[in-house]
Amino acid sequence: MTPTTAPTLADLALRAATLDDAVFVADMWTALRPDDAQDPVMTRYWWEHPWDDSIWDRFIVTLDGCAVGHAAQSHPRRWEEMPERYARVVAELLPEARTHERLVSLIAFGEARMIEAGALRATFWAWSDDALKVGAATARGFREERRERFWELDLVANRDKLERMTDASRARMREQGIAIRTLAEEVDPDRYQKLWRMSLEAEQDVPTTVPHVPMPFDGFKATLRTPAVREDRIWIARVGDDIVGMSMLGYPPVRGTVQTEWTATARSVRGKGVARALKCETVTQAIALGVDRVQTDNDFQNKPILHINESMGYRPRPEMVQFIKELAHS
């Protein structure tokens, strides 16, 4: 879908992005929100290895020949996997180039591209405290749909508490016959397939408006092999032959805060403390590695994991807002 000629919007021009542009895009996001710094190595990795098998359409925004922003759109590779036909629109500019008119024009560009691709609805994300971006989305007719809650855990201040919680969780797991270990210690030849199937089941229970499209196995393997993840830092739970849970932190190779990448449990062990036990192991390991804080995020309606976060000592940060718009087709 990439145009053969560069389009212009307001006083901006766009060109198709290449993998080499991932560094600029990561730098742009970091300049906008230093507390949520984006790692350039990880940005390029996900451009090369999209975990969800979506089709991505990426552009670099320029002003007077200089890169000042990023516009992107994505949608499922096969619409039959999502009959509701949701697509995602991304639009952002460096702080010095950000204006209401420019953001509105970039959002409109993304909408038009997704209408051309056959989308019926568009989603757009903005931080709740970013009045300029929220205003641009609203101006384009987007409405707030749901929120993602972000958290940070001070590992220094909460160290004693976390160590006590970890000891208690280990005892509870032993009493229930649930084995907790790292993926590096797992010898089951089918471990990756089992983890994938368990994760697919868990994902279906995560509250959402945009329907979940099942992650392909290759995409799941990509999440386990990023530059930020190691198998000796992925914690799993087993009951007999079944893998019933996992949790892992991502350690950015260049910059950024250590983050929870994914925590999931099988329905068969819900209510047994498995998610808490796994999360405790990840943060206890992080403490041993000298990490002073970790961050995570969860849907605002995911009550079980929100409760775990609060009990562990996580403190809320600004939220992200998901906006949705019905796309008009001529």
Helices and strands as residue ranges (DSSP letters): E 8-9, E 12-16, G 19-21, H 22-32, G 34-36, H 40-48, E 55-63, E 66-75, G 79-81, E 86-93, G 95-97, H 100-117, E 121-127, H 131-139, E 143-154, H 159-176, E 179-182, G 183-185, H 191-203, H 217-224, G 231-233, E 234-239, E 242-250, E 258-265, G 267-269, H 274-288, E 293-299, H 303-312, E 315-316, E 320-326
